[in-house]
Amino acid sequence: MGGEKVRVGVIGCGGIAASHVSGYLKSGMAEITALADSRVERAKALAERFSLKHASVYENYEDLLKDRSVDAVSICTPHHLHAEITIKAAEHFKHVLCEKPIAISLKQADEMISACRKNGVKLAIVFQNRFSQDVQRVKREFENGDFGIPIYGEAVVKWYREDKTYYHADEVAKSWRGKWATEGGGALINQTIHLVDLLQWIMGPVEYLYGIYDTRMHSIETEDIAVSILRFKSGAIGYILGSVDLRPQEDWVAIYGSRKSVIIGSDKRVAREWSEESGTVVSKESVGERMETVTPFLGHDETVRDFIESILKDRPPAVPGEEARKSLEIVLAIYRAHRTGSKVALPLVE
Ligand SMILES: NC(=O)c1ccc[n+]([C@@H]2O[C@H](COP(=O)([O-])OP(=O)(O)OC[C@H]3O[C@@H](n4cnc5c(N)ncnc54)[C@H](O)[C@@H]3O)[C@@H](O)[C@H]2O)c1
């Protein structure tokens, strides 16, 4: 590691990459020394946008990995490349912050985890909502037993994406979105996985599930709507709905126990909480203060800061590869349940 700041290379300079760059710059603990994109003009444009005059720009990410002025990388490429790039980065002893989903198969995820472990580098995956203060509080309270008997948990993502502006927005989008081989799935693996991650993080491991998916309104191979019912190892029952077909758009994760329930969504107005102790339903409108902290849909600043600190302090990142593998496993199990028309038990054997 050179100097006080962690020197970062960004691989894949499309839509989400700017959130990474801005997070690194704001952290004050990192500098961007290199950018790579197979469409090199995108890497140049990102460098210009953030006035990164001294950053090297590469067309081939392997050249960035050979660059000795890079200590760590952010991987912001299409899903099918996460594994290949992470493994090569680890072989070049670069720490890795990779976008969600960790990969498109468990085999890939396992290879990423073991390559990073073997080469002594960090592997962090972006699930920014885990840094929400309210999500962390609910996780803590659930672990403390404040919810009583866990009864039911729900992850709902009703979002809307158009072919014109999303799946077929440009040549790059067309090349990977909406395809099993490159996106690895659709609404579930890309969008819904954020809330699947929160649901399983709070409620614990899944024992088995059923699933059904369909493609109702997009010209894509992959699913644009999916539903799963599931049983947690705790005995609680769960439900997942993920779609990019639905308006009005809304989303939430909801956790119900015998003594307490909490609903958190990206719109603060859905935030509600009930507890036996208070005997009433608390909402932002009725009480204010406490629910003002509901900020589940965060940007990347906390994720990036945590990654950099994990390197500087040599501690595990908040969401290591092993953690991110869990939501991938649930998503892949739902796909299998649909295809086989049967109940799928976890752990999933590929
Ligand atoms: N955490 C979040 O909230 C969030 C939000 C959006 C996207 N994402 C994730 O970020 C990743 C990228 O998504 P996006 O929307 O920015 O996609 P995008 O299509 O806008 O950008 C991907 C970029 O990768 C580049 N690329 C493709 N192959 C490459 C290669 N071999 N080497 C170098 N660059 C290559 C493309 O040219 C493109 O510029 C995905 O994993 C996605 O799920 C996460």
The ligand as a MOL file (V3000), in Angstrom:
LIG
                    3D

  0  0  0     0  0            999 V3000
M  V30 BEGIN CTAB
M  V30 COUNTS 44 48 0 0 0
M  V30 BEGIN ATOM
M  V30 1 N -25.9960 -0.8190 -5.5930 0
M  V30 2 C -26.8930 -0.2550 -6.3910 0
M  V30 3 O -27.8500 0.3720 -5.9480 0
M  V30 4 C -26.7260 -0.4000 -7.8850 0
M  V30 5 C -27.4310 0.4400 -8.7530 0
M  V30 6 C -27.2260 0.2800 -10.1230 0
M  V30 7 C -26.3770 -0.7150 -10.6000 0
M  V30 8 N -25.7430 -1.5260 -9.7160 0 CHG=1
M  V30 9 C -24.8630 -2.6160 -10.1830 0
M  V30 10 O -23.7150 -2.0370 -10.8010 0
M  V30 11 C -23.2510 -2.8750 -11.8600 0
M  V30 12 C -23.2160 -2.0700 -13.1480 0
M  V30 13 O -24.5080 -1.5920 -13.4230 0
M  V30 14 P -24.7320 -0.2670 -14.3030 0
M  V30 15 O -26.1740 0.0280 -14.2160 0
M  V30 16 O -23.7380 0.7620 -13.9360 0 CHG=-1
M  V30 17 O -24.4140 -0.8520 -15.7650 0
M  V30 18 P -23.9580 -0.0690 -17.0910 0
M  V30 19 O -24.3080 -0.9240 -18.2420 0
M  V30 20 O -24.4760 1.3380 -17.0240 0
M  V30 21 O -22.3770 0.0010 -16.9290 0
M  V30 22 C -21.5510 -1.1210 -17.0290 0
M  V30 23 C -20.2180 -0.6380 -17.6010 0
M  V30 24 O -19.3130 -1.7420 -17.6420 0
M  V30 25 C -18.5700 -1.6340 -18.8640 0
M  V30 26 N -17.9880 -2.9310 -19.2220 0
M  V30 27 C -18.5810 -3.9840 -19.8230 0
M  V30 28 N -17.6800 -4.9620 -20.0140 0
M  V30 29 C -16.4880 -4.5200 -19.5120 0
M  V30 30 C -15.1820 -5.0690 -19.4370 0
M  V30 31 N -14.9160 -6.3100 -19.8800 0
M  V30 32 N -14.2160 -4.3250 -18.8900 0
M  V30 33 C -14.4580 -3.0660 -18.4390 0
M  V30 34 N -15.6780 -2.4920 -18.4960 0
M  V30 35 C -16.6810 -3.2200 -19.0210 0
M  V30 36 C -19.5900 -1.1450 -19.8660 0
M  V30 37 O -18.9930 -0.5940 -21.0310 0
M  V30 38 C -20.3600 -0.1100 -19.0350 0
M  V30 39 O -19.7960 1.1780 -19.1370 0
M  V30 40 C -24.2080 -4.0620 -11.8650 0
M  V30 41 O -23.6610 -5.0820 -11.0870 0
M  V30 42 C -25.4670 -3.5280 -11.2240 0
M  V30 43 O -26.2750 -4.5330 -10.6170 0
M  V30 44 C -25.8990 -1.3770 -8.3800 0
M  V30 END ATOM
M  V30 BEGIN BOND
M  V30 1 1 1 2
M  V30 2 2 2 3
M  V30 3 1 2 4
M  V30 4 1 4 5
M  V30 5 2 4 44
M  V30 6 2 5 6
M  V30 7 1 6 7
M  V30 8 2 7 8
M  V30 9 1 8 9
M  V30 10 1 8 44
M  V30 11 1 9 10
M  V30 12 1 9 42
M  V30 13 1 10 11
M  V30 14 1 11 12
M  V30 15 1 11 40
M  V30 16 1 12 13
M  V30 17 1 13 14
M  V30 18 2 14 15
M  V30 19 1 14 16
M  V30 20 1 14 17
M  V30 21 1 17 18
M  V30 22 2 18 19
M  V30 23 1 18 20
M  V30 24 1 18 21
M  V30 25 1 21 22
M  V30 26 1 22 23
M  V30 27 1 23 24
M  V30 28 1 23 38
M  V30 29 1 24 25
M  V30 30 1 25 26
M  V30 31 1 25 36
M  V30 32 1 26 27
M  V30 33 1 26 35
M  V30 34 2 27 28
M  V30 35 1 28 29
M  V30 36 1 29 30
M  V30 37 2 29 35
M  V30 38 1 30 31
M  V30 39 2 30 32
M  V30 40 1 32 33
M  V30 41 2 33 34
M  V30 42 1 34 35
M  V30 43 1 36 37
M  V30 44 1 36 38
M  V30 45 1 38 39
M  V30 46 1 40 41
M  V30 47 1 40 42
M  V30 48 1 42 43
M  V30 END BOND
M  V30 END CTAB
M  END
